[in-house]
C-alpha cells in the first residue's frame, strides 16, 4: 500500500487506498436475499460481494428491510467493503408498473415502515387469490409449499413451488404457464402511486432510483425521456443505468439522460441467487465513481429533512 495515499471512505467505512483502491473499482447497488425473493441469505450476499472484491454493495430486497441488519453486521467483517442499506419498492400509475430503489435508507423510518406494510398487505391479498385460482386448476398449494409468514412471499416463491411439484420446468416456465398477465393464475396487485413511493424513500433519508428502466418497455429514447421526466417531476433522484438486462447502448442512453436531467447514476446486478436468471454479483461492471454523487445526494436529502 502506497504511503501517503488518501483514504477513501463512505459512511465511515474505509474503501481502501493506494493499490487496494485500484483493486476495488466496482460496486453492485441492486441485490436481493432470502429476506424477500432471493435464494441466499443477506450475509451470503455480502460475502459474495467481498469475494468479487467490490468497493460497495447494497441490499435492496423487495418491500422489506428485514435483511439489512444481518447484512450490515456481515459487512463489518470486511473493512474494504462499504455496505449501503437499501430497499426496492413497487409503484404503479396508469397501468405502468415501476420499481423504485431506495439507497442509504433508514430502515427504522416510519414512512418506510408504512409503505412496506401497505405493499405487504397487497402481496398477501394477491397470493391468496393466486392460490385460489391455482386450486381451481386442480393445483393445491399449502403453507408448507411457501416460506414462513415473516418473509415477503411473492410470485417467485409460488413459481418455485410449482417447479418442485413438477408442474413446470423452471421458474420462467411456471410464470409463462400460470403467473404472467393473461395466464390462468395471474392476479394484479395494488401498488402505490410513484409519488407516494418516492416520498416514503425520501422520508427515510434515502435516494430514490428508477430500477431497470428497460423493463418499462419504452419504444425509443424520446419515450424513455418522457417517462423519466414525469418521475423527476415527482421527486426521482436517479436512474439505474447499469443493469444485467440492459445492453451498452441502453446504458449510454440512460447515462446521457441522467446528465441532462442532473440525476444520479447507479447500477447493479439485480442478483437473486446463483441459480436465478444467471445474474452474478458484480455484473454488469458498475464503476465505483457512482458512489460519491450518490452519497452527496443522500446527504442533501438528509439535510433537507433535518
HUQUIPE-V327669 format. One record per pair of residues at least 6 apart in sequence whose ideal C-beta (glycine too) atoms are under 8 Angstrom apart, sorted by the first residue. I is the first residue (numbers start at 0). J is the second residue. D is the distance in Angstrom with one decimal. If there is no record, write none. Layout:
# HUQUIPE-V327669
i,j,d
I,J,D
I,J,D
This chain:
# HUQUIPE-V327669
i,j,d
0,16,6.4
0,17,4.3
0,18,6.1
0,19,6.0
1,16,7.3
1,17,3.5
1,18,6.6
2,17,8.0
4,16,4.4
4,17,4.1
4,20,7.2
5,16,6.4
6,13,5.7
6,14,7.7
6,15,7.7
6,16,4.7
7,13,7.5
7,14,4.3
7,15,6.6
7,16,6.5
7,20,6.1
8,14,6.3
9,55,6.6
9,81,4.4
9,83,7.9
9,290,6.0
9,294,6.0
10,81,6.5
10,83,7.8
10,294,7.7
12,74,7.7
12,78,7.0
12,80,7.5
12,81,4.3
12,82,7.2
13,78,5.5
13,79,6.5
14,20,6.9
14,23,6.1
14,54,5.2
14,55,7.2
14,79,6.2
14,81,5.7
14,287,7.5
14,290,8.0
15,22,7.2
15,23,5.0
15,54,7.3
15,79,4.7
19,79,6.3
22,52,5.7
23,52,6.0
23,53,6.8
23,54,3.9
23,79,5.9
23,80,8.0
23,287,6.7
24,54,6.8
24,286,6.5
24,287,5.6
25,51,7.5
25,52,7.9
25,53,5.5
25,54,6.5
25,281,5.7
25,284,5.5
25,285,6.0
25,286,6.7
25,287,6.4
26,53,5.7
26,54,5.3
26,55,4.3
26,56,6.9
26,266,7.8
26,267,7.8
26,285,5.1
26,286,7.5
26,287,5.3
26,289,6.5
26,290,6.3
27,48,6.1
27,51,7.8
27,53,5.8
27,55,7.7
27,56,5.1
27,57,7.2
27,266,8.0
27,267,4.8
27,268,5.3
27,270,7.0
27,280,5.6
27,281,5.3
27,285,6.4
28,55,7.2
28,56,7.5
28,57,4.2
28,59,7.4
28,83,6.5
28,85,7.2
28,100,7.5
28,102,6.3
28,239,7.9
28,265,4.8
28,266,6.4
28,267,4.4
28,285,6.8
28,289,7.3
28,293,7.8
29,57,6.7
29,59,5.4
29,85,7.9
29,87,7.5
29,100,6.4
29,210,6.7
29,239,6.5
29,242,7.2
29,265,7.6
29,266,7.3
29,267,2.6
29,268,6.3
29,269,5.1
29,270,7.5
30,37,7.5
30,44,5.1
30,48,7.7
30,56,6.4
30,57,6.7
30,58,5.7
30,59,6.3
30,267,6.5
30,268,6.5
30,269,7.6
30,270,4.5
30,280,6.7
31,37,3.7
31,44,7.8
31,58,7.7
31,59,6.8
31,60,5.4
31,61,6.8
31,87,7.6
31,269,7.4
31,270,6.5
31,271,4.7
31,272,7.9
32,39,6.2
32,40,6.0
32,41,4.3
32,43,7.4
32,44,5.0
32,58,6.1
32,60,5.9
32,66,4.7
32,70,7.2
33,39,6.5
33,40,5.3
33,41,7.3
33,66,7.4
33,146,8.0
33,150,7.3
34,41,5.9
34,58,7.8
34,60,4.6
34,63,5.4
34,65,4.7
34,66,3.1
34,150,7.1
34,151,7.0
35,60,3.7
35,61,4.1
35,62,6.8
35,63,5.4
35,66,7.6
35,150,7.4
35,151,4.4
35,153,7.3
36,60,7.9
36,61,6.0
36,151,7.0
36,153,5.4
36,155,4.2
36,156,6.4
36,271,6.3
37,44,7.2
37,60,7.1
37,270,7.4
37,271,4.6
37,272,5.3
37,275,7.6
38,271,6.3
38,272,3.0
38,273,7.6
38,274,6.1
38,275,6.1
39,47,7.4
39,272,5.1
39,273,7.4
40,66,7.8
40,69,7.2
41,58,5.9
41,66,3.6
41,67,7.4
41,69,4.4
41,70,3.9
41,73,7.0
42,69,5.5
42,70,6.6
42,72,7.7
42,73,4.1
44,56,7.0
44,58,5.9
44,70,6.3
44,270,7.1
44,280,7.3
45,56,6.2
45,58,7.7
45,70,5.2
45,73,4.2
45,74,5.0
45,77,7.2
45,80,7.1
45,82,6.7
46,73,6.7
47,270,7.8
47,280,4.5
48,56,3.7
48,80,6.1
48,280,5.6
48,281,7.1
49,77,4.6
49,80,5.1
50,280,7.8
51,280,5.4
51,281,4.0
53,80,6.3
53,280,7.4
53,281,5.6
54,79,7.5
54,80,7.2
54,81,6.5
54,287,4.3
54,290,7.0
55,80,6.8
55,81,4.0
55,82,7.3
55,83,5.9
55,287,6.9
55,290,5.9
56,74,7.4
56,80,6.5
56,81,7.7
56,82,6.3
56,83,7.1
56,280,7.5
57,82,7.6
57,83,3.9
57,84,7.3
57,85,4.2
57,100,7.9
57,102,5.7
57,267,6.9
58,66,5.7
58,67,6.0
58,70,4.6
58,82,7.6
58,83,8.0
58,84,7.0
58,85,6.0
59,85,3.9
59,86,5.8
59,87,4.6
59,100,5.3
59,101,7.7
59,102,7.4
59,267,7.5
60,66,5.4
60,86,6.5
60,87,6.7
60,151,7.0
61,87,5.1
61,88,8.0
61,89,7.5
61,151,5.8
61,153,6.7
62,86,7.4
62,87,7.4
62,88,6.3
62,89,6.8
62,115,5.5
62,118,4.3
62,119,6.1
62,122,6.9
62,151,5.3
63,86,7.1
63,115,6.3
63,119,7.7
63,151,4.7
64,84,7.2
64,86,5.5
64,104,7.1
64,106,3.9
64,111,6.8
64,115,7.0
65,149,7.2
65,151,8.0
67,84,4.7
67,85,7.9
67,106,5.0
68,106,7.5
70,82,6.2
70,84,7.9
71,82,5.3
71,84,6.7
74,80,5.7
74,81,7.5
74,82,3.5
75,82,8.0
81,290,7.5
83,102,5.6
83,103,6.0
83,293,8.0
84,102,7.9
84,103,6.7
84,104,5.6
84,105,7.7
84,106,6.0
85,100,6.0
85,101,5.9
85,102,4.7
85,103,7.5
85,104,6.2
85,205,7.5
86,100,7.4
86,101,4.7
86,104,5.7
86,106,8.0
86,111,7.0
86,115,7.5
86,200,7.7
86,205,7.7
87,98,5.6
87,99,7.2
87,100,5.4
87,101,7.7
87,210,6.2
88,98,7.3
88,99,5.1
88,100,8.0
88,101,6.5
88,114,6.4
88,115,7.6
88,118,6.6
88,191,7.8
88,196,4.9
88,199,7.0
88,200,7.0
89,96,6.6
89,97,7.3
89,98,6.1
89,99,7.7
89,118,6.1
89,188,7.5
89,190,4.7
89,191,7.7
89,196,7.5
90,96,7.3
90,97,4.5
90,98,7.7
90,99,5.8
90,190,5.4
90,191,5.4
90,192,6.3
90,193,4.3
90,195,7.2
90,196,4.2
91,97,6.9
91,189,7.9
91,190,3.8
91,191,7.5
91,192,7.3
91,193,7.9
92,192,5.7
92,193,5.5
95,215,6.7
95,226,7.8
96,190,6.6
97,193,5.5
97,196,7.6
97,209,6.8
97,210,7.9
97,215,7.3
97,230,7.4
98,209,7.8
98,210,4.1
98,211,6.7
98,214,7.3
99,193,7.0
99,196,4.9
99,197,6.6
99,200,6.7
99,207,5.6
99,208,6.9
99,209,6.4
99,210,6.5
99,235,7.9
100,207,7.4
100,208,4.2
100,209,7.8
100,210,4.9
100,239,6.7
100,265,7.2
101,111,7.3
101,199,7.8
101,200,3.7
101,203,6.5
101,205,3.8
101,206,7.1
101,207,6.1
101,208,7.7
102,205,5.9
102,206,4.8
102,208,6.2
102,265,6.9
102,293,6.4
102,297,7.1
103,204,6.6
103,205,5.3
103,206,5.7
103,293,7.3
103,294,7.4
103,297,3.9
104,111,6.1
104,200,6.4
104,203,4.3
104,204,6.5
104,205,3.6
105,111,7.2
105,203,4.8
105,204,4.9
105,205,7.4
106,203,7.6
108,202,5.8
108,203,3.5
108,204,6.8
109,202,7.4
110,198,6.9
110,199,4.5
110,200,8.0
110,201,7.9
110,202,2.9
110,203,5.7
111,199,5.6
111,200,7.3
111,202,6.9
111,203,4.1
111,205,7.8
113,199,7.0
114,191,6.2
114,195,6.8
114,196,6.6
114,199,4.1
117,191,6.6
118,190,7.2
118,191,7.4
119,151,6.6
121,188,5.1
121,189,4.4
121,190,6.8
122,151,6.7
122,152,6.7
122,153,5.8
122,188,6.6
123,152,7.8
124,188,7.8
124,189,7.5
125,186,4.8
125,187,7.5
125,188,4.4
126,145,7.9
126,152,5.8
126,153,7.5
126,157,7.0
128,186,4.4
129,154,7.2
129,157,6.1
129,178,7.2
129,184,5.2
129,185,7.8
129,186,5.1
130,140,5.3
130,157,7.4
132,183,6.4
132,184,4.2
132,186,6.9
133,139,7.7
133,140,6.1
133,157,7.8
133,177,6.8
133,184,5.0
134,140,7.8
136,177,7.8
136,183,6.0
136,184,6.9
138,161,7.3
138,164,7.4
138,166,6.5
140,157,6.9
140,160,5.6
144,160,4.1
144,163,7.4
144,164,7.7
145,152,5.4
145,156,5.3
145,157,7.1
145,160,6.2
146,152,5.7
146,156,5.9
150,156,7.8
154,174,7.1
154,178,5.1
155,170,6.3
155,271,7.7
157,173,7.6
157,178,6.7
158,167,7.1
158,170,4.3
158,173,3.8
158,174,5.7
158,177,7.9
158,178,6.2
159,170,6.2
159,173,7.7
161,167,4.8
161,173,4.3
161,176,7.8
161,177,6.6
162,168,7.3
162,169,6.0
162,170,6.3
162,172,7.7
162,173,5.8
166,173,7.1
166,176,7.6
167,173,3.6
167,176,5.7
167,177,7.6
170,275,7.4
174,182,7.7
175,182,7.2
176,182,6.5
177,183,6.1
177,184,4.3
177,185,7.6
178,184,5.8
178,185,5.9
179,185,6.0
191,199,7.8
193,230,5.8
193,233,5.6
193,235,7.9
194,233,4.2
194,234,6.8
196,207,7.5
197,207,4.7
197,230,7.6
197,233,5.6
197,234,4.2
197,235,6.2
198,234,6.9
200,206,7.4
200,207,4.4
201,207,6.5
201,234,6.5
201,300,5.8
201,304,7.2
202,304,7.3
204,297,6.8
204,300,5.9
204,301,4.7
204,304,6.6
205,297,7.0
205,300,7.1
206,236,4.7
206,237,6.4
206,263,6.2
206,293,6.0
206,296,5.0
206,297,5.0
206,300,6.5
207,234,6.6
207,235,5.7
207,236,4.8
207,237,7.4
208,235,7.8
208,236,6.5
208,237,4.5
208,238,6.6
208,239,5.6
208,263,6.9
208,265,5.2
209,227,6.6
209,230,6.1
209,235,6.0
209,237,7.3
209,238,4.9
209,239,6.4
210,239,5.0
210,242,7.6
210,269,7.8
211,239,5.8
211,242,4.6
211,244,5.9
211,245,6.9
211,269,6.6
212,223,6.4
212,226,7.4
212,227,7.1
212,238,6.0
212,239,6.8
212,245,7.7
212,249,7.9
212,253,6.2
213,242,6.8
213,244,5.5
213,245,4.8
213,249,5.7
214,244,7.0
215,223,7.6
215,226,5.9
217,223,4.2
217,226,6.1
220,252,5.6
220,256,7.9
223,252,6.8
223,253,7.7
223,256,7.0
224,256,5.9
227,235,7.1
227,238,6.3
227,256,6.1
227,260,6.8
227,262,7.7
228,260,6.9
231,260,5.8
231,262,7.0
235,262,7.1
236,262,6.6
236,263,5.4
236,296,5.5
236,300,7.6
237,257,6.7
237,262,4.7
237,263,3.1
237,264,6.3
237,265,5.8
237,293,7.4
237,296,7.1
238,253,5.2
238,256,6.9
238,257,5.4
238,262,5.7
238,263,7.8
238,264,6.6
238,265,7.6
239,253,7.7
239,265,5.4
239,266,5.8
239,267,6.8
240,250,5.2
240,253,3.8
240,254,4.9
240,257,6.4
240,264,4.8
240,265,7.2
240,266,5.7
241,250,5.7
241,264,7.9
241,265,7.5
241,266,2.5
241,267,7.0
241,283,4.8
241,284,7.6
241,285,4.5
242,266,6.3
242,267,6.8
242,268,7.9
242,269,6.2
242,283,6.9
243,268,5.4
243,269,5.4
243,276,7.5
243,278,4.6
243,282,6.6
243,283,6.3
244,269,7.4
245,253,7.4
245,283,7.7
250,266,7.8
250,283,7.7
253,264,7.4
254,264,5.8
256,262,7.4
257,263,7.1
257,264,4.8
263,289,7.5
263,292,5.2
263,293,5.4
263,296,5.1
264,289,5.6
264,292,7.3
265,285,7.4
265,289,5.5
265,293,6.2
266,283,6.4
266,285,3.7
266,289,6.7
267,285,6.4
268,278,4.9
268,279,6.1
268,280,5.8
268,281,6.7
268,282,5.5
268,283,7.1
269,278,5.6
270,278,5.0
270,279,6.7
270,280,5.1
271,278,6.7
273,279,7.6
